[in-house]
Amino acid sequence: MIEERDQQKEKNETYKQSSAQNFKINEIAENLKSGKIVGEKIISNALSYASKEYTGSSYCFIDPKDLETQLVQYKQDLLNDIIIEINQIKIEYNLLDDA
């Protein structure tokens, strides 16, 4: 009975920690989507949160370097999409001006 309670308590704590880390990473992603500058220290802190809080072998995390690479690529992709959209709007305005 006590062991089950301790296991449930550990699961609850792990869930809270996982949720907190996910919230931080989602916040970083949203900031990148909106074009905000996100510092390396903020990304590093969000990633190191996992390594400080989790010691169980049942969890698998993306290597911080891999995640950072993915976030940088995602930011670059968003920048490219924004540039394409701006160019598309310019083309539409030029077509309207010529008409």
N, C-alpha and C positions, 0 to 999 in steps of 0.2 A: 504494500500500500504506500509506504513512504517512498520507495524507489519509483513507483509510478508517478507520484506527485512531483518528485524531483525531476523526472524526465519531462513531464509536462511543463514544469516551470522553465526548464532549459529550452524546450521548444518555443515557448512564448518569448523568452528573451532573445533567442536566435531570430525569430520572426520580426521582433521589434527592431533589431539591429539591421536585418536585411532590408526592412522597409525604409529605415533611415538612410541607408546607403543608396537604395534605389531612388529615393526622393532627391538626394544630392546629385546623383548622376542625371536624372531627368531634368533637374533645374539647370544643370550645365548644358544639356542638349537644347533646352528651350532658349537659353541665352544665346547659344550659337545660332539657332534658327532665326532669332530676331536681330542678328547682326551685332550683338554685344561682344565685347572683347572679354574672353575668359582667360585669366592668368594660369600659368603652369602650376603655381602653388595651389590654387583652388582645385584644379584637376587632381593634382598629387594628393591633396588632403582627402578628397572624396575616395580616391582609390586606396589610400593607406588606411582609411577607416575600416575597410574590410580586413586587412591583414592584422590590425590591432585587435579587432573584436572577435574574429572567428579563428578558432583553433581546431575545430572538428574536421575530420577527414571526409565528412559527407558533403562538404561544400566545395564547389569548383568555381574559381573566378578567372576572369580574363586577365591575362598578364597586363600590368599597368602600361607597359610600352605599347602593347597591341591596342589597348583601348585608346590610348592617346593618339596613336596613328589613325585609328578609325574616326575619332572625333575631328582630327585635323582634316582628314579626307572628306568627312561629312560637311565641314565648314567650307571647304573648297568647292564641293558640289553645289552647296547652297549659293555661294558667290557666283558660280557659273550660271545657275538657273536665274538669278536676279539679273545678271548682265544680259542674258538671252531675252528675258521678259522686257527689260528696258529697251533693247534694240527692236523688239517686236512692236512696242508702243510707238517708237520713233518712225518705223516704217508705216504704221497705220496713219499717223498724223501727216506724214509726207504724202500718202495716197489721198487723204482728205483734202490737203492743200492743193494738190494738182487737179482735183475734180472740179 
